[in-house]
């Protein structure tokens, strides 16, 4: 699966706290290896 990020994404990414960027990078590494990894699943919260 190919992933592409816009410059708007990178602007927002750069503004995140370092701890959040590290977590995002770890999850991106997981999704590259296994896009269906259970830790990447969303759960329903309320009406969302």
Secondary structure, 3 states (H helix, E strand, C coil): CCCCCCHHHHHHHHHCCHHHHHHHHHHHHHHHHCCCCHHHCCCCCCCC
